Amino acid sequence: MTSPVQDNLGSLILISGGARSGKSHFAHKLALSLGQKRLFVATAQAWDEEMHTRITTHQEERGDSYETLEEPLNLTDALSTRPPYEVLLIDCLTLWISNHLMIDQLTDQEIRESILAHVQAARRKAQYVILVSNEVGFGIVPEYPLARRFRDLNGTLQQALAAQAQRIYLAVLGQILPLHKLRWEEGEHSL
């Protein structure tokens, strides 16, 4: 059973999927439907031309329907001076994890604690927090230790966030699956 939203925390909506699965498009449409006062939090950084092009494409798709905050690490501090929002869309968790691994060089536990705390801070600032992530564990086992560490961190963080989320969606083949409707609870013998 999904735990109720705490009095001072907004509803958490987790959206995950593979590359080009439709997750960001769905997150954008959902955000537009949930409120007028919206903040888009971009965790990406343009380290190369390809990433710069991706960022530009996403900015054009969003248009002026959001205020935008570019924050690769410390969302709590960045939100502290901002007003409350109806919808806060964070895109995306996987780049956020990468930033903590490569820039801050934190331990896995420090990364988990940091991101979970930042998500809680976001939930105190908005009625709805939509968090986009990537499913990176569906493929082969990565060859390099850092890639395996990243994959495992992403998976454990997604599980921790899904446990807190009121709604969970998986984007596959351009289709959106509402996983929160399929939750299996301890002690249940069937779905």
Secondary structure as UniProt FT lines:
FT   TURN            7..8
FT   STRAND          11..17
FT   TURN            19..20
FT   HELIX           23..34
FT   STRAND          38..42
FT   HELIX           49..62
FT   TURN            63..64
FT   STRAND          67..70
FT   HELIX           75..80
FT   STRAND          85..91
FT   HELIX           93..99
FT   HELIX           100..104
FT   HELIX           108..123
FT   TURN            124..125
FT   STRAND          126..132
FT   HELIX           145..164
FT   STRAND          167..172
FT   TURN            173..174
FT   STRAND          175..178
FT   HELIX           179..182
FT   TURN            186..187
//
